[in-house]
Amino acid sequence: MITASEIKKKSENIYIEYLKSIVCGETFFPKALRSNKSVSSNFNEMRKELAEIIEYSKDRKGFGYSITYRQINTRQHGTQSLPEEISFQTETDFLKYLHKEKEVSNFRNNIHTILSQYSELKEWLTKYPQKIIDNQNQWDDILKVCNYFKINPQPNLYIRELPINVHTKFIENNKAIIKELLDILIADSVKANETIFEKRFNLKYAESLVRFKILDNNISQKYFSGLNDLSIPISQFEKLNLPVQKALIVENKTNLLTIALTLPDMDGTIVVFGSGYKVENLKNVLWFNGIKLFYWGDLDVQGFEILSQFRGYFPHTQSILMDKSTFDRFFEKDSGIQTKNTAKLNLTNEEQELYDLLKTNNWRLEQEKISVTQVDKTIKNTVK
């Protein structure tokens, strides 16, 4: 026999189904709850369960679930009048039982407001009714944002420049739900491959900076008035037109500085700070395809995974100082960070063997622990 707590849980479980029926304009009541018809073999326990069910029923409370009884001949307890069906006969009974009257009233008002402006959102509203409730006090402002983008699908402004009468941080704090709606409302203008909100919806944004050092004094003098340590937005870096033939991407900022100090002049060469997994920012630097590329990362599993990632963008990338002999010479028995990666990597056979060794033993050799003399010698002999 179903218990009072089970009735409550089942009622809460069908609440979302009920909300969906409101959006679709479908009849939901009367609604019966599925229940277990078996009866406890313990007579006192059975009577206690039955008393609890009756206590919270419509017959006692004036609202809530209704109980339909039937006479059952039980082996242990003889003939008993037990619940055959538990059901909510009306919407009022259901909502008062769950204490959801006000919430559903707001839900109906919000649904009406949203659909009166954007009927194309009906499918989304039906699929995600809980999101209507989660944002129940924000729909006026959410719709203001939608209205603006509907008229101006390519604003080319920063978020806080948008002439929308909402709180300064409103859009930034509600990007998730606004994204879902705009994906539907201005689908033709959405850059679907972009995951960053600003890029996806044609907004300006504070771009990531690329830091790089120019090792060719002639280039720094001719193009940058002698400046050789620069940080510029990625979009500007992508458009650079310099007589560069070689670029060394380093994982660690310290090594960016070390190389610049120890190798002050190398023809046609720049060193770029990849910043670990943020190396993804460089994937659209098309001029990289026409020059020699070298990657220097930590000798640990993450270093090789980043190398693999970068090589996925630029297959001709050559690693330096990421070999077994360098590892054997400078390894100080440091432990690394375990990886969860199981995907096949873009590594050479030698790199893969070292990666497997590091992964198996959880070993790590940081770039900084390789001697400057060895770094200078390797770079001079390789990056040429």
C-alpha positions in Angstrom: 0.0 0.0 0.0 1.3 3.4 -0.9 2.4 5.6 2.0 1.8 9.3 2.7 5.4 10.2 2.0 5.2 8.3 -1.3 2.1 10.2 -2.3 4.0 13.5 -1.6 7.0 12.4 -3.7 4.9 11.2 -6.6 2.9 14.4 -6.5 6.1 16.5 -6.7 7.4 14.3 -9.6 4.3 15.0 -11.8 4.5 18.7 -11.1 6.7 19.4 -14.1 4.4 17.3 -16.3 1.5 19.5 -15.0 3.4 22.7 -15.9 4.0 21.4 -19.4 0.3 20.8 -19.8 -0.3 24.5 -19.0 2.0 25.6 -21.8 0.3 23.2 -24.2 -3.2 24.0 -23.0 -3.9 20.4 -22.3 -6.3 19.0 -19.6 -4.4 17.4 -16.8 -7.0 16.6 -14.1 -8.3 14.3 -12.7 -4.9 12.8 -12.3 -4.4 9.4 -10.6 -1.1 8.4 -9.0 0.4 5.0 -9.7 0.6 3.1 -6.4 1.7 -0.2 -4.9 -1.3 -2.4 -4.1 0.5 -4.8 -1.8 -0.4 -4.7 1.9 1.9 -4.9 4.8 1.8 -8.2 6.7 2.0 -6.3 9.9 -1.5 -5.3 10.9 -0.4 -2.3 13.1 1.9 -1.1 10.4 -0.9 -1.3 7.9 -3.3 0.6 10.1 -0.7 3.3 10.7 0.0 3.8 7.0 -3.7 4.0 6.3 -4.2 6.5 9.0 -1.5 8.8 7.7 -2.9 8.6 4.2 -6.4 9.6 5.4 -5.0 12.4 7.6 -3.6 14.3 4.6 -6.5 13.4 2.2 -9.1 15.8 0.8 -11.7 14.2 3.1 -9.8 15.5 6.1 -8.1 18.7 4.8 -10.7 19.9 2.4 -8.2 19.8 -0.4 -5.5 17.4 -1.7 -5.8 13.9 -3.0 -9.0 11.9 -3.0 -9.0 8.2 -2.0 -11.1 5.6 -3.7 -11.6 2.5 -1.5 -12.5 -1.1 -2.1 -13.1 -4.1 0.0 -10.2 -6.5 0.0 -10.0 -9.9 1.6 -6.5 -10.2 3.1 -5.0 -13.5 4.3 -3.5 -11.9 7.4 -6.1 -9.2 8.3 -9.4 -10.5 6.9 -11.7 -8.1 5.0 -10.4 -4.5 4.9 -11.5 -1.3 3.2 -8.2 -0.2 1.6 -7.2 2.5 -0.9 -7.7 1.4 -4.5 -6.8 4.7 -6.2 -5.2 8.0 -5.1 -6.0 10.9 -7.4 -6.2 14.7 -7.6 -9.6 15.6 -9.0 -8.9 19.3 -9.5 -6.1 21.8 -10.1 -6.9 23.5 -6.8 -6.6 20.3 -4.9 -3.2 19.6 -6.4 -1.7 23.1 -6.0 -3.0 23.6 -2.4 -1.5 20.2 -1.5 1.9 21.2 -2.9 1.6 24.8 -1.7 2.2 26.0 -5.3 -0.7 28.3 -5.9 1.3 31.6 -6.1 4.1 30.0 -8.1 1.8 28.6 -10.7 -0.1 31.9 -10.9 3.2 33.6 -11.7 4.0 30.8 -14.1 0.8 31.3 -16.0 1.3 35.1 -16.2 4.9 34.7 -17.5 3.9 32.1 -20.0 1.2 34.4 -21.3 3.6 37.3 -21.5 6.3 35.3 -23.3 4.0 33.7 -25.8 2.2 36.9 -26.6 5.5 38.3 -27.8 7.3 35.2 -29.1 5.1 32.2 -30.0 8.1 30.5 -31.5 9.3 29.9 -28.0 6.4 27.5 -27.2 8.5 24.4 -27.8 11.3 25.6 -25.5 8.8 26.6 -22.8 7.2 23.2 -23.0 10.6 21.5 -22.7 11.9 23.7 -19.8 9.1 24.8 -17.6 11.3 24.8 -14.5 13.4 27.6 -16.1 10.3 29.8 -16.3 9.9 29.4 -12.5 13.6 29.7 -11.8 13.6 33.1 -13.5 10.0 34.1 -12.5 10.9 37.6 -11.4 13.2 38.4 -14.3 11.1 37.8 -17.4 10.3 41.5 -18.1 14.0 42.2 -18.3 14.9 39.0 -20.2 12.3 39.9 -22.8 13.7 43.5 -23.0 17.1 41.9 -24.0 15.4 39.6 -26.5 13.5 42.5 -28.0 16.7 44.4 -28.5 18.5 41.6 -30.2 15.5 40.8 -32.4 15.7 44.3 -33.8 19.5 44.5 -33.6 20.9 41.0 -34.2 24.4 42.3 -34.8 25.0 45.0 -32.3 28.8 45.2 -32.5 28.9 46.8 -29.0 30.2 45.8 -25.6 27.5 44.2 -23.4 27.5 47.3 -21.1 27.1 49.6 -24.1 23.8 48.0 -25.1 20.9 50.6 -24.9 18.7 48.2 -22.9 16.9 49.4 -19.8 18.1 46.7 -17.5 20.6 46.5 -14.6 24.3 47.0 -15.7 25.2 43.4 -14.9 21.9 41.8 -15.9 23.0 40.3 -19.2 26.3 39.1 -17.8 24.6 37.4 -14.9 21.9 35.7 -17.1 23.9 34.7 -20.1 22.8 31.0 -20.0 19.1 31.5 -20.4 19.5 34.5 -22.7 21.7 32.4 -24.9 19.1 29.6 -25.2 16.4 32.1 -26.2 18.5 34.1 -28.7 19.6 30.8 -30.3 15.9 30.4 -31.3 14.8 34.0 -31.8 17.8 35.2 -34.0 19.0 31.8 -35.2 20.1 33.2 -38.6 22.4 35.7 -37.0 24.0 33.4 -34.4 27.6 32.3 -34.9 26.7 28.7 -33.8 30.2 27.5 -33.6 31.2 30.1 -31.1 30.8 29.2 -27.4 31.7 32.6 -26.0 28.5 34.6 -25.5 29.9 37.8 -27.0 31.3 36.1 -30.1 28.2 34.0 -30.6 25.9 37.1 -30.6 28.1 39.6 -32.5 29.2 41.7 -29.5 32.5 43.3 -28.8 34.4 41.7 -25.9 37.7 42.1 -24.0 39.9 39.8 -26.1 42.6 37.6 -24.7 46.1 39.1 -25.1 48.9 37.3 -26.8 52.3 38.0 -25.3 55.3 37.6 -27.6 59.0 38.6 -27.7 60.7 39.5 -30.9 64.2 38.0 -31.1 65.2 39.7 -34.3 66.4 43.2 -33.5 65.8 44.4 -37.1 62.1 43.5 -36.9 61.7 45.2 -33.5 63.4 48.3 -34.7 61.6 48.6 -38.1 58.1 47.7 -37.0 57.9 48.5 -33.2 60.4 51.3 -32.6 62.7 48.9 -30.8 60.0 47.3 -28.6 60.5 43.6 -28.4 58.2 42.5 -25.6 54.6 43.0 -26.7 51.0 41.9 -25.6 48.3 42.6 -28.1 44.7 41.3 -28.6 44.5 38.0 -30.4 42.6 39.5 -33.3 45.5 41.9 -34.0 48.0 39.1 -33.6 46.2 37.1 -36.2 46.6 40.0 -38.7 50.3 40.6 -38.1 52.3 40.9 -41.2 56.0 40.6 -40.2 59.0 39.0 -41.9 58.9 36.1 -39.4 60.1 32.7 -40.5 60.1 30.9 -37.1 58.0 30.9 -33.9 58.7 29.1 -30.7 55.6 28.6 -28.5 56.5 28.1 -24.8 54.1 26.9 -22.1 55.7 28.8 -19.3 56.1 32.6 -19.0 59.4 32.3 -17.1 60.9 30.6 -20.2 59.6 33.3 -22.4 61.7 35.8 -20.4 64.7 33.4 -20.1 64.9 32.9 -23.8 64.7 36.6 -24.5 67.6 37.3 -22.2 69.9 34.5 -23.2 69.1 34.6 -27.0 68.9 38.3 -27.7 69.1 38.1 -31.5 67.8 35.4 -33.8 66.9 36.2 -37.4 63.2 36.1 -38.2 62.2 34.6 -34.9 59.6 35.3 -32.2 58.8 33.5 -29.0 55.1 33.3 -28.0 53.7 32.6 -24.6 51.1 29.8 -25.1 49.9 29.8 -21.5 49.1 26.1 -21.3 45.7 25.0 -22.6 45.0 28.6 -23.6 47.1 27.8 -26.6 43.7 27.3 -28.2 43.6 31.1 -28.6 46.3 30.7 -31.3 44.3 28.3 -33.5 43.2 30.9 -36.0 46.7 32.5 -36.6 46.7 31.5 -40.2 50.2 33.0 -40.9 51.6 30.3 -38.6 50.9 27.9 -41.5 53.6 29.5 -43.6 56.4 29.5 -41.0 58.4 27.0 -38.9 56.7 26.2 -35.6 58.3 24.8 -32.5 56.7 23.9 -29.2 58.4 23.7 -25.8 56.3 22.5 -22.9 56.8 20.8 -19.5 57.8 17.2 -19.7 54.7 15.9 -18.1 51.4 14.4 -19.4 49.8 17.8 -19.6 52.7 19.3 -21.5 52.4 16.6 -24.2 48.6 16.9 -24.3 49.0 20.6 -25.0 51.6 19.9 -27.6 49.1 17.5 -29.2 46.4 20.1 -29.0 48.6 22.7 -30.7 49.7 20.2 -33.4 46.0 19.6 -34.1 45.8 23.2 -35.3 49.3 23.2 -36.9 50.4 19.7 -37.9 53.9 20.8 -38.9 54.8 21.8 -35.3 58.1 20.3 -34.0 58.7 19.8 -30.3 62.0 20.8 -28.7 63.4 19.9 -25.3 60.6 17.3 -24.9 62.6 14.2 -25.5 63.8 11.2 -23.4 67.4 12.3 -23.2 66.5 15.7 -21.8 64.1 14.1 -19.3 66.8 11.5 -18.2 69.4 14.2 -17.8 67.4 16.7 -15.7 64.6 14.7 -14.0 64.5 15.3 -10.2 61.9 12.7 -9.4 59.0 15.2 -9.2 55.5 13.9 -9.3 53.0 15.2 -11.8 49.3 15.6 -12.0 47.2 12.6 -13.1 45.4 12.9 -16.4 42.0 11.6 -17.4 42.7 11.8 -21.1 42.0 8.6 -23.1 42.0 10.1 -26.6 44.6 9.4 -29.2 47.2 12.2 -29.2 49.0 13.9 -32.1 52.4 12.8 -31.1 55.4 11.1 -32.8 56.3 7.6 -31.8 59.1 8.8 -29.5 56.9 11.5 -27.9 54.2 8.9 -27.3 56.6 6.5 -25.6 57.7 9.3 -23.3 54.1 10.3 -22.7 53.2 6.8 -21.7 56.2 6.6 -19.4 55.3 9.8 -17.6 51.6 8.8 -17.4 52.4 5.4 -15.9 54.8 6.7 -13.3 53.1 10.1 -12.7 56.4 11.9 -13.4 57.1 15.5 -14.2 60.0 17.6 -15.3 59.3 21.4 -15.4 60.8 23.5 -18.1 62.6 25.7 -15.6 64.7 22.8 -14.3 66.5 22.4 -17.7 69.7 24.3 -17.6 70.0 27.6 -19.5 73.1 26.3 -21.2 71.1 23.3 -22.6 68.2 25.5 -23.6 70.4 27.9 -25.5 72.3 25.1 -27.2 69.1 23.2 -28.3 67.3 26.3 -29.5 70.3 27.5 -31.5 70.7 24.1 -33.1 67.0 23.4 -33.7 65.3 26.8 -34.4 67.2 27.7 -37.5 
